[in-house]
Amino acid sequence: MYLIAVFGNMLIILAISSDSHLHTPMYFFLANLSFVDICFTSTTIPKMLWNIQTQSKTITYEGCLSQMYFFTLFVGLDIFLLTVMAYDRFVAICHPLHYTVLMKPWLCELLVLVSWILIVSLSYCTGLGVYLNSAATQSSHSSAVASVMYTVVTPMLNPFIYSLRNKDIKGALMRFSGMAVLKGSVVLG
């Protein structure tokens, strides 16, 4: 599931960056969401897989703090990027004639930058406060199932939900895979 999440999100980023038809605000935000989803799953899953392989359940204090910081950072970025994407769709639907005037490239970049800055500042306060005082007791099995659902399944499904049902993304992926095959045959030939 981890590999599907990383590979699916990477495909979305490559398709959007390689196809000039997709250099629009909506796809700019979608590429950023895919990047954040890759980072989000990569924050906890590699350590979890290592722990499963070695039958170890330990993590250093510093490792725990940094993992929780980045986990909180990327969860927040996911939320803010989805909010920005909702605003983009609102403008496109409710003000279609003004869309290109309102959603200038510099505004899109500013919205993404503000999302990053806002979440970094919020992460310091909330993330550290919550996880330094972790005294809640839950069953480890239900916590593990909830963790996997949240950290792996959602980022794995995001490419399918937001992109692969979109005909523009499908076309870009087809063109991208055609270019990859062409480049591969040129190298081999």
HELIX and SHEET records of a PDB file:
HELIX    1   1 TYR A    2  SER A   18  1                                  17    
HELIX    2   2 SER A   20  LEU A   22  5                                   3    
HELIX    3   3 PRO A   25  THR A   54  1                                  30    
HELIX    4   4 TYR A   61  CYS A   94  1                                  34    
HELIX    5   5 PRO A   96  HIS A   98  5                                   3    
HELIX    6   6 TYR A   99  LEU A  102  1                                   4    
HELIX    7   7 PRO A  105  LEU A  132  1                                  28    
HELIX    8   8 SER A  140  VAL A  148  1                                   9    
HELIX    9   9 MET A  149  VAL A  153  3                                   5    
HELIX   10  10 THR A  154  PRO A  159  1                                   6    
HELIX   11  11 PHE A  160  LEU A  164  3                                   5    
HELIX   12  12 LYS A  167  LEU A  188  1                                  22    
END                                                                             
